Amino acid sequence: MSSRFVAGLEVEDVLRAAESMQNQGIASTLDSLGENVSTPEQARHSADIYHRLLDAIAERKLNANVSVKLTQMGMDLGHDLVTEIVSGLVEHAVAMNNFVRIDMESSDYTQATIDLVQTLHANPANRGHVGVVIQAYLYRSAQDIADLIAEGIRIRLCKGAYKESANVAYPEKSEVDANFVRLTETLLTSGIYHGIATHDEAMIDATKRFVQETAIDKSSFEFQMLYGVRRDLQRALVAKGYNVRVYVPFGSEWYPYFMRRLAERPANVLFLAKNMFKK
């Protein structure tokens, strides 16, 4: 099961996956699995993998960027450490004319994540080279998006995969879906290149209708999906002229990654099980 949704254990494995998708007209964002490191040495080792990825992407001329979790870069160990490490990654991405997406984790980290992205993006050299993920199930996301758009920061919008309380997140799927559509429309009319991350065909159809009704250029945004999930839909969107980017995880931390995600939210189990039987 893991091989369907994880590209492999080594850097070379994920690069091969990125090359394969590029041959199908699909871009990628590469994620070295791991989170909540316990020592600065572990954080720096995790960052070293991303530095290797940025060099390899440039060398192989891949249509790929990287996605980074701040807890893997030492966020729990201190603000100075994570700022130093992620600043180095963004600086490297600037030198390679690439892009670093800062993943969003549970709501405990939302504000600190946004704060760091805003700080990095405020450096004129970094503008357009660092972005963030916003989760549609959080009540706060509309205001967060407004603030980020005002600063010209690129966003990946997803529904959200962590277990959250009704105090901070919409409890019903219908409410999350409605907010996802509202936030998508805000992103698509912002004039900034964003990622709409969903496998939900209702959300994709709503996006396509809005794009058609408002005459938005298909090249001004991208759909994003997970590696191994709805590969048929990925190819169909590319065939219709939409940009598609696939989030490709890899690395030896695949087992704890899967177990945490599945334990946190039963809906994640059903989601993966359903997609085992789709092309």
Steps between C-alpha positions, in 0.01 A plus 500: 500500500776746590669467161183632337515824697874539581757527219773306682766530768778695326547830319557313176160332536310826526695654213404208277137549599524871416653423161226249424228751581671773305489273196121497547482879521463501880712712734598387850583620847737274692459425870762323712288331765555578865379739768552601866875441514653491849850642443656781294715240326190318376355827374817587310519151353140536379587833338805347330267265311307798366821673395586185301155506343528862392836431334371185329184672374713768335750251360227283344288797392193364675172688530507446875529688827513392865255485792635532854349439845627744760498246784746298291720810478509544879201722576443329835864562593496877470412789271860589420588149386203452266539852360868441424438163335201602289663830403789296361263284297318800354831668418605183317168491314549862391844413365349207307198708387275260686235510770453373857149419619462504878252228592234566762476265796245492782331820617747527790758607240285715270591845626871426542513353149332802342722736700817332374383496138412869518841579650682308228289646220559854627861470380480641145737230371259228615181635347327236291735227626321401822134418562275331751207261536161609635236252618140572408354329805638764739272793583794739483602416144307776320681767699834321464456489122409868487814587696726278288358622169560858610870411524507315167563158656416186305260260670410134468141456613400158635212379715717385791595152625563544873258428781373838621234602749181683410642798685743569215368307198174439318372163623285412198628407154236716335630804689860421407402458136314830493795680655738331258300635205486851648873504568579357156313786335695749711829343395415479131411869481809616694736525204748271678592146389344264757443126535153351545566169675213254488395162362133578555339515157226730631766752607686460170181549300412810704847639429472429129156664481625812676802520271278474194238747624759762593731440202797424724805374311562131572872570519452736797461222758552127546312205640698297750455136601677229695732243346309183412157657551260545206770463238222475241367840606848653493549393140148612401560850636831527313324390182253786545776756529520543878825513693537209743762451771531181704625492859755217514611372843803275546741383767554251779248678725209375290367259764464743794367759254223269386418374848468851644279620217277193515474506880419871509202487273298190400392676180860473382478120514187497284652749257811285440301175485271640232792616290672161511240384248512797266745542214 
